[in-house]
Amino acid sequence: MNIAILGAGAWGSALAISLSQAHEVALWARAAQDCEALARSRTSRYLPRCPIPPSVRIEPSLENAARAELVVVATATAGLRPVCEALARSAPAPRLLWACKGFESDSRELPHEIVAQALPRAQHVGALSGPSFALEVARGQPTALVLASHDARFARATAVALNSPRLRVYSSADLRGVELGGAVKNVIAIAAGISDGLELGRNARAALVTRGLAEIVRLGVALGGQVETFMGLAGLGDLVLTCTGELSRNREVGMRLAQGRTLEQALAELGHVAEGVHSARAVRELARAHGVEMPITDAVCAVIFEGLGPRAAVERLLTRDPRPE
């Protein structure tokens, strides 16, 4: 298959490295100087020890890249809309996947809603999600993903085409559930990072992961997702990885907040996008609008937006009235 990957950050570069073993891959970066640097060094600055194979074509033209059989947008969620709007001018109906997770900060919309507005004529579209650190994918370490689309046939066929021994790809028709799992787990991971930064122990982290999953399920089902989705790769799997893995950006933000950094300092030191920060308000607003109780999400929002101290936020959670699980 001829595949274009739009976005040459860590995740886009990792997908290019992995998929190039069985497919023709073109990698596009928005900035011309980034394309030039990639073509010259064959290494992304986000994955400095993972060379991009010579078979990956570095493509400076979005129009040329978009002629592929399958287009994968691997930008942050904030970049999804402008890339899709640019695609609409050059390739109005591509077969499209997006590999970003979270809500758009201004509109509070999920990726599939953004794509529907920016590329209204595209029929075969879906999300690529699941527990996946870019570095491990680039190294060829075993990873399992889920490809979700409202078009179940497209999801199955594309998952089969992308599947490989090191990158297992499963299909799902629950697009909204897969996207919600990928968005809300980032918020919970900030809480897990706060817990770890305060050195509260593994028991506390396990409790946060478990109760965080309960929050994801409650909100996801209220918004039309399927319970089974949240027990799978895009739910439990991604949540466990993001809350426990040392490569987790959202967990790292939480740890830095617990160590006394401001949000601005934590993000500046991180040097990468942490989607949980952008998604937290949207998750809280959706929960309130649908009458869903999400105390961990509320606590994270209080820390990052309202100035509540991390230790005080934990105390607030610990002193809630006991209730049946």
Buried (B, 14 or more C-beta within 10 A) or exposed (E): BEBBBBBBBBBBBBBBBBBBBBBBBBBBBBEEEBBEBBBEEEBBEBBEEBBBEEEBBBBBEBEBBBBBBBBBBBBBBBBBBEBBEBBBEBBEBBBBBBBBBBBBBEEBBBBBBBBBEBBEEBEBBBBBBBBBBBBBBBBBEEBBBBBBBBBBEBBBBBBEBBBBEEBBBBBBBBBBBBBBBBBBBBBBBBBBBBBBBBEBEEEBBBBBBEBBBBBBBBBBBBBEBBEEBBBBBBBBBBBBBBBBBEEBBBBBBBBBBBBEBEBEEBBEEBEEBBBBBBBBBBBBEBBEEEEBEBBBBBBBBBBBEEEBEBEEBBEBBEEEEEEEE
